[in-house]
Amino acid sequence: MLGAFDCNSDATCTAVDACDASACRTSLDVRIHGVWYNLEGWRKAHPAGSHWIDWYDGRDATEVMDAFHSKKARGMYQRLPRTEEATALVLEGEAEPDSPTTLNFRALMKQLEDDGWWERSVFHEVKLLSIWASCGISAALLAHSDLSGSWALSTFLLSLFFTQSGWLGHDYVHGKDPWSSTLRQLTTAFAGLGVTWWSDKHNKHHALTNEVGVDEDIATDPFLYTWAPDPDHDSPLRRVQHLIFFVPFSALFALWRVDTMKVAVDAVEEKRPGAKE
């Protein structure tokens, strides 16, 4: 029988009745800045879903913790229960050690943050939003104009508007500052791409880059292959994908919106925090 913990959304954890290790999970250990934490109790309260915690069981999550979380969240994880010393020693021996390059990178990131390099410029943000809004408003006005070539120019500006909606939304969904939180739903409102789906999909790409079966940004087969697959799973399309790549690319926007709706429904059914926002 092993001890267990239950945690709330503030990362406050309390010991709960032990359970039989063969019947339930009693430990889920993740390393952050050289310290192993037992996150089994926290995984249920994790705002982005328990799957994020599960992927890092027995692994180092320092970069993900620092890059994807606000200053408040980065101060909370230290309150979580630590892994038992004997277990931590075993895990440390099995996990990939932090290289000098990794440690130097973390030191550089901290220095840049302390020096204010991650602080947003309100002037710059307003400038970007003004350009974006100007494209949308101009496209709408030109669509109702009788000027020669107005429809073509309207289409061009509307394309820029939707493209910029995606890139601004990309920035705001990744961002963990108050400005990003306020404008987080921009990509949903103006690009039709759900925040929950986008966060899950693209954050996985950055956190678990090119890991087959996890990184959905490379899961484009059988239409596009990023490397030669196992012969049993190959496709004749791979030999001509450099000629027809624009066809599946053209279908991406429709596919992304279908995936957005699917993930939104699943998130509500799973009662993920913020799923109905």
Residue pairs with C-beta under 8 A, 6 or more apart in sequence:
1 18
1 19
1 20
1 21
2 18
2 19
2 21
2 26
2 27
3 15
3 18
3 26
4 15
4 16
4 17
4 18
4 19
4 24
4 26
4 40
4 41
5 13
5 14
5 15
5 16
5 38
5 40
5 41
5 42
5 81
6 13
6 14
6 16
6 41
6 44
7 13
7 14
7 41
7 42
7 44
7 45
7 80
8 45
9 45
9 47
9 273
10 76
11 42
11 45
11 76
11 77
11 79
11 80
12 79
13 41
13 42
13 79
13 80
13 81
16 41
18 26
19 26
25 40
26 40
27 38
27 40
27 83
27 87
28 38
28 39
28 40
28 43
28 53
28 54
28 57
29 36
29 37
29 38
29 39
29 57
29 58
29 83
29 87
29 88
29 91
30 36
30 37
30 39
30 53
30 56
30 57
30 58
30 59
30 60
30 61
31 37
31 59
31 60
31 61
31 62
31 91
31 92
31 95
32 60
32 61
32 62
32 65
32 77
33 62
33 65
33 106
34 98
35 82
36 82
36 83
36 87
36 88
36 91
36 92
37 77
37 80
37 81
37 82
37 83
38 80
38 81
38 82
38 83
38 84
39 53
39 80
41 80
41 81
42 53
42 80
43 50
43 53
43 54
44 50
46 52
46 53
47 272
47 273
47 274
48 199
48 200
48 203
48 272
49 200
49 267
49 270
49 272
52 64
52 207
55 207
55 208
55 214
56 64
58 91
58 94
58 95
59 95
59 96
60 95
60 96
60 98
62 98
62 106
63 106
63 207
64 207
65 74
65 77
66 74
66 106
66 109
67 206
67 207
68 174
68 176
68 203
68 206
68 207
69 77
69 176
70 176
70 177
73 176
82 88
83 91
112 118
118 177
120 177
120 179
125 179
128 164
128 168
129 168
131 164
132 161
132 164
132 165
132 168
135 157
135 158
135 160
135 161
135 164
136 157
136 158
136 161
136 190
138 154
138 157
139 154
139 155
139 157
139 158
139 161
140 154
142 150
142 151
142 153
142 154
142 157
143 150
143 151
143 154
143 158
145 154
161 190
162 190
162 191
165 186
165 187
165 190
165 191
166 187
166 191
166 193
168 183
168 186
168 187
169 186
169 187
169 188
169 190
169 191
169 193
169 195
169 198
170 187
170 198
170 202
171 180
172 179
172 180
172 183
172 184
172 186
172 187
173 180
173 184
173 187
173 195
173 198
173 199
173 202
174 180
174 202
174 203
175 181
184 195
185 195
185 277
187 193
187 195
187 198
188 194
188 195
192 257
192 260
193 256
193 257
193 260
194 260
194 261
194 263
194 264
195 277
196 263
196 264
196 267
196 272
196 274
196 275
197 256
197 259
197 260
197 262
197 263
197 264
198 260
200 263
201 216
201 217
201 259
202 217
204 214
204 215
204 216
204 217
205 215
205 216
205 217
205 218
208 214
208 215
209 215
210 218
210 226
212 218
218 226
220 226
220 248
221 229
221 233
221 235
222 233
222 235
222 237
222 238
223 237
223 241
223 247
223 248
224 241
224 245
224 248
225 235
225 238
225 241
228 234
228 238
229 238
237 244
264 275
267 275
268 275
268 276
